[in-house]
Amino acid sequence: MYQLIMRKWTGYITQPVAKRIAAIGITANAITIIGLFFGIGAGVCIALGYLKLAAILILVGGSFDMMDGAVARVSNKNTPFGALLDSVVDRYSEGAIFLGIAIYFFGERMIGGLALTCLGLIGAFLVSYVRARAEGLDLDCKVGIMQRPERVIMLFLGVVFQGVLVVKFSPLFMALLVMVILSHFTVLQRIAFASKKLNSIGA
């Protein structure tokens, strides 16, 4: 329910901007690719320890991720290939950020953080995989508490607080811990949802 409310309110912001972007001829696919570079840049900055800059890049990259779909809709070019490209680029972008975090934790000698990063990457990819697999069975499986927008927010908060706070615990570690738990819970939510739907139609 809250996700529908979020989409409604973000739509008030993205819709006018998307119309302007479409009007000057920038395609949704171009925005998708540009967003990938921000994701890769964020991963590199995290690995090098430039956490404040990385947080900005994560936020900007997340904005591009919201904007490409909006541009596709307002320009009436919401194609299957565009959806495929967006999904693949999202995985590369997210993977680059997780790789940067893994390198950062390795440099900090935080083996627990490194292991948690791997679990976070697995969870993030499984959330997307279950949805894709369900859609292959003609199910619209967008349920779950920790979807991509929420993961972007958690990564942003973890990275930015890691860069600005001087505390005994690691804000990035704590953000990853929450994200790991909720991501794998989302996987279970989607499996349960798909099971219920498939059983109801006798599949």
N, C-alpha and C positions, 0 to 999 in steps of 0.2 A: 504493500500500500504506500509506504513512504517513498518507494522508488518512483511510483507514478506521480506523486507530488513533486519530487525532485525534478523529474523530466518536464513537468508542467512549468515550474518556475524557471528552470534553465532555458526552456524554450522561449520565454519572454526576452532573454538576453541574446541567445544564439540566432533566433529568427531574423531580426533586423540586420545583424552583422552578416549572416549567411547571404541575405539578399544582395547586400553591397558587394560581397566577394564574388558571387555569381555574376553580377552585373558587369564586372570588369574582366570577366572571362577566365577566372581561375577555377579549375575543375576540382571536384571532390577528391579525385585520385591524386592530384598534385598536392593537396593539403595533407592527405594521408602520408605521402612520401616525405614531405617536409617534417611532419611530426615524428617520423622515424629518426631523422637526424638529431632532433632534440632528445629523443630517448637514448640514442647512442652517446650523445654528448654528455648527458646526465650520468650514464654509466662510467664513462671515462673520468669525469670530474670526481665522482665518488671514489673510484679506485685511487686517484691521485690525492684525495683528501680535501678537495675544494667543495666542501659540503654545502655552503650557502649558495654558491653558483649552481650546484647540482640540483638543489631544491627548486630554484627558479626554473631551471630547464625541465624538471619533472612537471611543474605546474603549467608551463607553456605548452609542453608536449601533450599533456592531458587536455588542454584547451583545444588544440588542433584535433585531437581524437574526437571531441564532442562536435567540432565544427564540420568535419568532413561529411558526416551523415546529414547534418542540417543543410549544407550546400547541395548535396545530392537531391534532397527532397524539394528544395525551393526551385532548383533548375530542372526538375523532372528527369533526372538522370540517375535514379536509384537502381543501378543495374546489378545482376548477380555477380559479375566480375568485380565490381566495386566492393561488394560485400566480402567477397573472397579475399581481395587485396587488403582490405581493412583488417580482417581477421589475422592474416599472415603477418602483416606489419606490426599489429598489436603484440603478437607473440615475440617477434624479434626485438621490439622496443622494450618490452617488459623483461625479456631475457637479458638484454644488455644492462639494464639497471640492476638486476639481481647479480649478474656477473661482477659488476662494479662493487656491489656491497660485499660479495664474497671475497674479492681481492682486498677490500678495505679491512674486513675482519681478520683476514690472514695476516695482513701487515701489522695489525694491532695484537696479534697472538691470541685472538678470541676464538678458540675452536668451537665453543658453544654457539657463537654467533654465526660462524661458517656453516655449521650443521643446520642451524635454524634457517639460514638463507636457502640452503638446498631444499629443505622441507617447504619453504615458501614458494619456491619456483615450481616444485612438483604440484603443490596445491593450486597455484594460479593456472597452470596448464591443464590440470584435471577439471577445474571448473569450466573452462572453455571447451575441453574435449567432450565432457558429458553433454553439454548443450548441443554441440555439433553432431554428436552421435544420436541424440534424441531427435534433432531436426531431420536426420537421415531416415528416421522412422515416422516422419510427419507429425512430430510433436513440437509445440512452441514452448521450449523449456528455459524461460528467463527468470525463474524463481531463485531465491537465495539471498542471504544477507551480505555476502562479501563478493560482489561482482567487480568488474574492472574499475568503474569509477571509484568505488570504495577502496580498492587496492591502491589506486593512484593517490588518493587522499592520505591513506595510512603511510605509504612510502614517503610522500612529501613531508608529513608531520615528523616521521622518524628521522629523516635526513636533516631537516631544518633545525630541529631541536638538538640533534647530535652536534650540529655545527655552532649553535649559539649558547647552549647551556653547559656549565661546568659542574657536573654532579657525579656522585659516586657510581650510579647505575648508568647504563647506556640507553638513552631514549630510542635509538634505532633498534636495539635488541628488543626492547619492550614492544615497540610498534610491530616488529616482525612476529613476535610471539602472539600478539592479538590477531594479526593477519593470518598466521598459520592455522591457529585454532578455528577461526571463523571460515577460512577458505575450505578446509577439509570438512567442516560442518556443512558448508554450502554444497559440496560434492554429494554428501549424504542426502541433503534436502532435494537435490535435483534427481538423484537416483530414486528416492521415495516418490517424488512427484511423477516421474516417468513410469514407475511401476504401477502406481494407482491409475494413471491414464490408460496404460496399455491393458491392464486387467479389466477396466471398465468397457473397453471396446472388444474384449475377447481376443487380444493379440497373443 
